[in-house]
């Protein structure tokens, strides 16, 4: 059997919790992480109907994209669907976990799923996330360099885009004077020592700091490990919002709209026209992505596919880009496939189900 905590750890390997936005509330919403999992139901939203489905299918864990607890709750009286959902989950021992903007902000997350559904090629993050990287500088005896490097890499240091095990090293001379109470690996207490050392530099995601430092201290031969830690302004190539990609071939506006409707299984959409200009380079952002209109224009996108665009925000397209509002639910409904793939791949001993409940509160008439 696997515990809820173990399932969460696999999800957060893909979508680290520190990548969520400051306003968000991703993570375990209800339930004891030490509980064994009987089955998992994956969904876009968690509400009362989804919990009923979980009960029928024998699932005690619901994994959702949208947190059911998003704002502060001051009472649990069943006065709205959020309170009723929480009460029902607790009464039936169902845990609810949400991976929200942390899943939006990673490669292979929400926006990559949309881009894949649309068949976009040459995909990359539209706007990379800054201030999420750190640099470690440390000093290691030449003979111990490889063992320390391997430990750092295994802890998550040294990944830059499509390259792994990245580091920089330069050799120099380390000098130190151990006290009489010291137990030096090299040299003797009370006697000055010089050692041929390598200065090692590696970059790592800030949320891996504890693991990287633990690995350094465990692998390093010295009693006291000299090191520097720096917070970086570099953009993180593995984290950010939106995806930019290209269609296999340029399409006319009419053909692109038909293509989009088919690929994303849409009933309809709202959009701005670009007239006769062909459409090939596409930016996508699941949920509410109108804040990316200017970024998409700057990067030469012919269209931005997103949801929840307000009337006045459509004016920001300024005839420079098609803004296609396909709906919040419609843009993110395939997110549950990400959860399904991660959980079923890593945990073959219990059932994982795609929710059959349509949680979209919006209905359409034409």
C-alpha positions as CSV (number, residue, x, y, z in Angstrom):
1,X,0.0,0.0,0.0
2,X,1.0,3.6,-0.4
3,X,0.1,6.5,1.9
4,X,-1.4,9.9,0.9
5,X,1.9,11.5,1.7
6,X,3.7,9.2,-0.8
7,X,1.3,10.1,-3.6
8,X,1.7,13.8,-2.8
9,X,5.4,13.5,-3.0
10,X,5.3,12.1,-6.5
11,X,2.9,14.9,-7.6
12,X,5.2,17.5,-6.1
13,X,8.2,16.1,-7.8
14,X,6.5,17.4,-11.0
15,X,5.0,20.5,-9.4
16,X,6.9,21.7,-6.4
17,X,4.7,23.4,-3.9
18,X,7.0,26.5,-3.6
19,X,6.2,27.3,-7.2
20,X,2.7,28.2,-6.4
21,X,1.8,31.9,-6.4
22,X,1.5,33.9,-3.2
23,X,-2.3,34.1,-3.4
24,X,-2.8,30.4,-3.9
25,X,-3.6,27.6,-1.4
26,X,-2.3,24.4,-3.1
27,X,-1.5,21.4,-1.0
28,X,-3.4,18.9,1.2
29,X,-6.8,20.5,2.0
30,X,-8.3,17.7,4.2
31,X,-7.1,14.3,5.4
32,X,-4.3,12.7,7.2
33,X,-1.1,12.3,5.1
34,X,-0.2,9.0,6.9
35,X,-3.5,7.3,5.7
36,X,-3.2,4.4,3.3
37,X,-4.7,5.1,-0.1
38,X,-7.6,2.9,-1.2
39,X,-8.1,4.6,-4.6
40,X,-7.7,8.0,-6.2
41,X,-10.2,10.1,-8.1
42,X,-8.6,12.9,-10.2
43,X,-10.7,16.0,-11.2
44,X,-10.4,19.6,-12.1
45,X,-12.6,20.8,-9.3
46,X,-13.8,19.2,-6.1
47,X,-17.4,19.5,-5.0
48,X,-20.1,17.4,-3.5
49,X,-20.9,15.5,-6.7
50,X,-17.2,14.6,-7.0
51,X,-17.1,13.3,-3.4
52,X,-20.1,11.2,-4.1
53,X,-18.3,9.7,-7.1
54,X,-15.2,9.1,-5.0
55,X,-17.4,7.2,-2.4
56,X,-19.0,5.0,-5.1
57,X,-15.6,4.1,-6.6
58,X,-13.9,3.4,-3.2
59,X,-11.5,6.3,-3.4
60,X,-10.3,8.0,-0.2
61,X,-8.2,10.6,-2.0
62,X,-9.4,13.2,-4.5
63,X,-6.7,15.1,-6.4
64,X,-7.9,18.3,-8.0
65,X,-6.4,21.2,-9.9
66,X,-8.4,23.9,-8.1
67,X,-8.3,24.1,-4.3
68,X,-11.7,23.9,-2.7
69,X,-10.3,25.9,0.2
70,X,-9.0,29.0,-1.4
71,X,-9.9,31.8,1.0
72,X,-10.1,31.9,4.8
73,X,-12.9,29.9,6.3
74,X,-14.4,31.2,9.6
75,X,-17.1,28.6,10.1
76,X,-18.3,25.2,8.9
77,X,-22.1,25.3,8.9
78,X,-22.8,24.0,5.4
79,X,-23.8,27.5,4.2
80,X,-22.1,27.2,0.8
81,X,-20.7,24.5,-1.5
82,X,-17.2,24.9,-0.1
83,X,-18.3,24.3,3.5
84,X,-20.5,21.4,2.5
85,X,-17.7,19.8,0.5
86,X,-15.3,20.1,3.4
87,X,-17.8,18.6,5.9
88,X,-18.6,15.8,3.5
89,X,-14.9,15.0,3.0
90,X,-14.2,14.9,6.7
91,X,-17.3,12.8,7.6
92,X,-16.3,10.2,4.9
93,X,-12.6,10.3,5.6
94,X,-11.8,11.5,2.1
95,X,-8.6,13.5,1.7
96,X,-8.5,16.4,-0.8
97,X,-5.3,17.5,-2.4
98,X,-4.8,20.4,-4.9
99,X,-2.0,21.2,-7.3
100,X,-2.9,24.6,-8.7
101,X,-0.5,27.4,-9.8
102,X,2.4,25.2,-8.9
103,X,1.2,22.9,-11.7
104,X,0.7,26.0,-14.0
105,X,4.3,27.1,-13.4
106,X,6.2,24.0,-14.5
107,X,7.3,22.3,-17.7
108,X,5.0,19.3,-18.3
109,X,2.3,21.1,-16.4
110,X,-1.1,22.6,-17.4
111,X,0.1,24.6,-20.3
112,X,2.2,21.9,-21.8
113,X,-0.9,19.7,-21.7
114,X,-2.9,22.3,-23.7
115,X,-0.1,22.8,-26.2
116,X,0.2,19.0,-26.6
117,X,-3.6,18.8,-27.2
118,X,-3.2,21.4,-29.9
119,X,-0.3,19.7,-31.5
120,X,2.1,22.6,-31.0
121,X,5.8,22.0,-31.9
122,X,9.0,23.7,-30.6
123,X,7.4,24.4,-27.2
124,X,8.9,26.6,-24.6
125,X,7.8,28.5,-21.5
126,X,6.3,31.9,-22.4
127,X,7.4,33.8,-19.3
128,X,10.0,32.2,-17.1
129,X,9.8,32.5,-13.4
130,X,12.6,34.6,-11.7
131,X,14.0,34.4,-8.2
132,X,13.6,30.7,-7.8
133,X,17.2,29.6,-8.3
134,X,20.2,29.6,-5.9
135,X,24.0,29.1,-6.4
136,X,26.2,27.0,-4.1
137,X,29.9,27.6,-4.0
138,X,32.0,25.2,-1.9
139,X,35.7,24.1,-1.6
140,X,36.6,20.4,-1.8
141,X,39.9,18.5,-1.7
142,X,40.7,17.5,-5.3
143,X,40.6,13.8,-4.4
144,X,37.0,14.2,-3.1
145,X,35.6,16.4,-5.8
146,X,33.8,13.7,-7.8
147,X,32.0,12.2,-4.7
148,X,30.8,15.6,-3.6
149,X,29.6,16.5,-7.1
150,X,27.7,13.3,-7.5
151,X,25.9,13.8,-4.2
152,X,25.0,17.4,-5.2
153,X,23.6,16.2,-8.5
154,X,21.5,13.5,-6.9
155,X,20.1,16.1,-4.5
156,X,18.9,18.2,-7.5
157,X,21.8,20.6,-8.2
158,X,23.3,21.3,-11.6
159,X,20.3,21.1,-13.9
160,X,20.1,23.9,-16.6
161,X,17.4,23.5,-19.2
162,X,18.1,20.4,-21.2
163,X,21.5,19.8,-19.5
164,X,22.1,18.0,-16.2
165,X,25.1,17.4,-14.0
166,X,26.3,21.0,-14.7
167,X,29.0,22.5,-12.5
168,X,32.1,24.7,-12.7
169,X,35.4,24.1,-10.9
170,X,38.7,25.7,-10.6
171,X,41.7,24.5,-8.6
172,X,43.4,26.6,-5.9
173,X,45.0,26.3,-2.5
174,X,43.0,26.1,0.7
175,X,44.7,27.2,3.9
176,X,43.5,26.6,7.5
177,X,44.6,26.3,11.1
178,X,42.7,23.7,13.1
179,X,42.2,24.4,16.7
180,X,43.4,22.0,19.4
181,X,39.9,20.7,19.7
182,X,39.4,20.1,16.0
183,X,39.5,16.7,14.2
184,X,40.7,17.6,10.8
185,X,40.5,15.2,7.9
186,X,43.7,16.5,6.5
187,X,46.5,18.0,8.8
188,X,46.9,18.1,12.6
189,X,45.3,20.2,15.4
190,X,47.3,23.4,16.0
191,X,49.3,23.2,12.8
192,X,48.6,25.4,9.7
193,X,47.8,23.3,6.6
194,X,47.6,23.9,2.9
195,X,45.6,21.6,0.6
196,X,45.0,21.5,-3.1
197,X,41.2,22.1,-3.4
198,X,38.7,22.7,-6.1
199,X,36.2,25.5,-5.9
200,X,32.9,24.0,-7.0
201,X,29.9,26.0,-8.3
202,X,26.4,24.6,-9.0
203,X,22.9,26.1,-9.5
204,X,19.8,24.5,-8.0
205,X,16.1,25.4,-7.4
206,X,15.7,27.3,-4.2
207,X,13.2,24.8,-2.8
208,X,15.9,22.1,-2.9
209,X,18.2,24.1,-0.6
210,X,17.7,21.8,2.4
211,X,18.3,18.6,0.4
212,X,21.4,20.1,-1.4
213,X,23.0,21.3,1.8
214,X,22.3,18.0,3.5
215,X,24.0,16.1,0.6
216,X,27.0,18.5,0.7
217,X,27.6,18.0,4.4
218,X,27.2,14.2,4.2
219,X,29.5,13.8,1.2
220,X,32.1,16.4,2.1
221,X,35.2,15.0,3.9
222,X,35.8,18.1,6.1
223,X,34.6,18.5,9.6
224,X,33.7,22.1,8.8
225,X,32.4,22.7,5.2
226,X,33.2,26.2,3.8
227,X,30.5,27.3,1.4
228,X,28.6,30.3,0.1
229,X,24.9,30.4,-0.9
230,X,23.6,33.1,-3.3
231,X,20.0,33.9,-4.3
232,X,19.9,34.4,-8.1
233,X,17.9,36.7,-10.3
234,X,18.2,34.3,-13.2
235,X,15.1,33.2,-14.9
236,X,14.3,29.5,-14.2
237,X,14.1,27.6,-17.5
238,X,12.1,24.9,-15.8
239,X,9.5,27.1,-14.3
240,X,7.2,29.9,-15.6
241,X,3.7,30.6,-16.9
242,X,2.3,29.9,-20.3
243,X,3.7,28.0,-23.3
244,X,4.7,29.2,-26.7
245,X,4.7,26.8,-29.7
246,X,4.0,26.5,-33.4
247,X,1.3,24.8,-35.4
248,X,2.6,22.2,-37.9
249,X,1.6,24.6,-40.6
250,X,0.1,28.1,-40.8
251,X,-3.7,28.3,-40.9
252,X,-6.2,31.0,-41.9
253,X,-8.2,32.5,-39.1
254,X,-11.3,30.5,-40.0
255,X,-9.3,27.2,-40.3
256,X,-7.5,27.9,-37.0
257,X,-10.8,28.5,-35.1
258,X,-12.1,25.2,-36.5
259,X,-8.9,23.4,-35.6
260,X,-9.0,24.8,-32.0
261,X,-12.6,23.9,-31.6
262,X,-11.8,20.3,-32.6
263,X,-8.6,19.8,-30.6
264,X,-10.0,21.3,-27.4
265,X,-13.5,19.9,-27.8
266,X,-15.2,23.2,-27.6
267,X,-18.8,24.2,-27.9
268,X,-17.8,27.8,-28.8
269,X,-15.4,30.6,-27.9
270,X,-14.9,34.3,-28.0
271,X,-12.0,35.8,-30.0
272,X,-10.5,38.9,-31.6
273,X,-9.9,38.9,-35.3
274,X,-6.6,39.3,-37.1
275,X,-8.2,39.3,-40.6
276,X,-6.3,37.7,-43.4
277,X,-3.0,37.3,-41.4
278,X,-2.0,33.6,-41.2
279,X,-1.8,32.0,-37.7
280,X,1.1,29.7,-36.8
281,X,2.9,30.7,-33.5
282,X,0.5,30.1,-30.6
283,X,0.7,31.1,-26.9
284,X,-1.4,29.2,-24.4
285,X,-2.3,29.7,-20.8
286,X,-4.8,27.6,-18.9
287,X,-7.4,29.4,-16.8
288,X,-7.3,33.2,-16.7
289,X,-4.4,34.3,-18.9
290,X,-5.2,37.7,-20.2
291,X,-2.3,39.2,-18.3
292,X,-0.1,37.5,-20.8
293,X,-1.4,39.3,-23.9
294,X,1.4,41.8,-24.1
295,X,4.1,39.1,-23.4
296,X,2.6,37.0,-26.2
297,X,2.7,40.0,-28.6
298,X,6.3,40.7,-27.7
299,X,7.3,37.2,-28.5
300,X,5.6,37.2,-31.9
301,X,2.6,35.0,-31.2
302,X,-0.2,35.1,-33.7
303,X,-2.7,33.9,-31.1
304,X,-3.2,33.6,-27.4
305,X,-5.5,30.7,-26.3
306,X,-6.7,31.2,-22.7
307,X,-9.9,31.8,-20.7
308,X,-11.7,34.3,-18.5
309,X,-10.9,37.3,-20.7
310,X,-12.8,40.5,-19.8
311,X,-14.4,42.8,-22.3
312,X,-11.8,45.6,-22.0
313,X,-8.9,43.1,-22.0
314,X,-9.8,42.1,-25.5
315,X,-8.9,45.6,-26.6
316,X,-5.3,44.9,-25.5
317,X,-5.0,42.6,-28.6
318,X,-4.9,45.9,-30.6
319,X,-5.3,43.9,-33.9
320,X,-1.8,42.5,-33.3
321,X,-2.8,39.1,-32.0
322,X,-5.9,36.9,-31.9
323,X,-7.1,36.4,-28.3
324,X,-9.2,33.3,-28.1
325,X,-11.2,32.9,-24.9
326,X,-12.1,29.2,-24.9
327,X,-13.4,29.2,-21.3
328,X,-11.7,28.5,-17.9
329,X,-13.0,25.0,-17.6
330,X,-12.4,24.1,-21.2
331,X,-8.8,25.2,-21.1
332,X,-7.9,23.2,-18.0
333,X,-10.2,20.1,-18.0
334,X,-7.4,17.9,-19.5
335,X,-5.3,18.7,-16.4
336,X,-6.7,15.7,-14.7
337,X,-4.9,13.6,-17.3
338,X,-1.6,14.8,-15.8
339,X,-2.5,13.6,-12.4
340,X,-3.8,10.3,-13.8
341,X,-0.5,9.6,-15.6
342,X,1.7,10.5,-12.7
343,X,-0.2,8.5,-10.1
344,X,-1.0,5.4,-12.2
345,X,2.6,5.2,-13.4
346,X,4.1,5.3,-9.9
347,X,1.4,3.4,-7.9
348,X,0.1,0.3,-9.8
349,X,-1.4,-1.2,-6.6
350,X,-4.6,0.8,-6.4
351,X,-7.1,2.2,-8.9
352,X,-6.9,5.7,-10.3
353,X,-10.0,7.2,-11.9
354,X,-10.7,10.2,-14.1
355,X,-13.7,11.9,-12.7
356,X,-16.8,11.7,-14.9
357,X,-18.4,14.7,-13.2
358,X,-18.6,17.8,-15.3
359,X,-17.8,20.5,-12.7
360,X,-18.2,23.4,-15.1
361,X,-20.8,25.8,-13.5
362,X,-21.3,27.5,-16.9
363,X,-23.9,26.3,-19.4
364,X,-24.2,27.6,-23.0
365,X,-27.0,28.4,-25.3
366,X,-26.7,29.4,-29.0
